[in-house]
């Protein structure tokens, strides 16, 4: 498919418009759910999974990581350093 990355990014931007920049960041096939406390992290995670379920998006369970505490460094494509935060990489 031509422009698959662009199409996917536009879809992520559209369906997560209320979460992007607040509780999550996304770039192409990487999504980060970010929270300052574990309790809030669970609530934010639930919101993201509700959207995924609503749009029938399936995740590969071998490609995501749960509850990373500490500073998270990302590629040059996206800045996502959340020092002292909890994060999920989808």
C-alpha positions as CSV (number, residue, x, y, z in Angstrom):
1,X,0.0,0.0,0.0
2,X,1.3,3.4,-0.9
3,X,1.6,6.0,1.9
4,X,0.8,3.4,4.6
5,X,2.8,5.2,7.3
6,X,1.1,8.5,6.5
7,X,-2.4,6.9,6.5
8,X,-1.7,5.2,9.8
9,X,-0.4,8.4,11.4
10,X,-3.5,10.3,10.3
11,X,-5.7,7.6,11.7
12,X,-3.9,7.6,15.0
13,X,-4.1,11.4,15.1
14,X,-7.9,11.3,14.4
15,X,-8.9,8.5,16.8
16,X,-6.7,9.7,19.7
17,X,-7.2,13.4,19.2
18,X,-8.4,13.8,22.8
19,X,-5.5,11.9,24.3
20,X,-2.5,13.0,22.2
21,X,-0.3,15.5,23.9
22,X,-2.1,14.9,27.2
23,X,-1.9,11.3,28.3
24,X,-0.1,9.8,25.2
25,X,2.2,10.5,22.3
26,X,2.3,8.8,19.0
27,X,4.5,8.5,16.0
28,X,3.8,6.1,13.2
29,X,3.7,2.7,14.9
30,X,4.9,3.8,18.4
31,X,2.4,5.0,21.0
32,X,3.4,6.0,24.5
33,X,0.9,6.3,27.4
34,X,2.4,8.6,30.0
35,X,1.4,9.2,33.6
36,X,3.0,10.5,36.8
37,X,1.5,8.0,39.2
38,X,0.8,4.3,38.8
39,X,-2.9,4.9,39.8
40,X,-3.3,7.5,37.1
41,X,-1.4,5.3,34.7
42,X,-4.0,2.6,35.1
43,X,-6.8,5.1,34.4
44,X,-5.0,6.5,31.3
45,X,-4.3,3.1,30.0
46,X,-7.9,2.1,30.3
47,X,-8.9,5.2,28.3
48,X,-6.5,4.3,25.5
49,X,-7.7,0.7,25.4
50,X,-11.3,1.9,25.3
51,X,-10.5,3.8,22.1
52,X,-8.6,0.9,20.7
53,X,-11.6,-1.3,21.4
54,X,-14.0,1.2,19.9
55,X,-12.1,1.3,16.6
56,X,-11.4,-2.5,16.8
57,X,-7.7,-2.0,16.7
58,X,-5.7,-5.1,17.8
59,X,-2.2,-5.0,19.3
60,X,0.5,-7.6,19.0
61,X,1.1,-8.7,22.7
62,X,4.7,-9.4,21.9
63,X,5.4,-5.8,20.9
64,X,4.3,-3.8,23.9
65,X,5.8,-3.0,27.3
66,X,3.9,-2.1,30.5
67,X,4.7,0.2,33.3
68,X,8.2,1.5,32.8
69,X,9.2,3.8,35.6
70,X,11.9,6.3,35.1
71,X,13.2,8.3,32.2
72,X,12.3,7.0,28.8
73,X,14.4,8.0,25.9
74,X,13.1,7.7,22.4
75,X,14.3,8.0,18.8
76,X,15.1,11.3,17.2
77,X,11.7,11.1,15.4
78,X,9.8,11.8,18.6
79,X,10.8,13.5,21.9
80,X,9.3,11.6,24.8
81,X,11.4,11.9,27.8
82,X,9.1,11.5,30.8
83,X,11.4,11.6,33.8
84,X,9.9,9.9,36.8
85,X,6.8,8.9,34.9
86,X,5.1,5.6,34.2
87,X,4.8,4.8,30.5
88,X,3.5,2.1,28.2
89,X,5.0,1.5,24.8
90,X,2.5,0.1,22.4
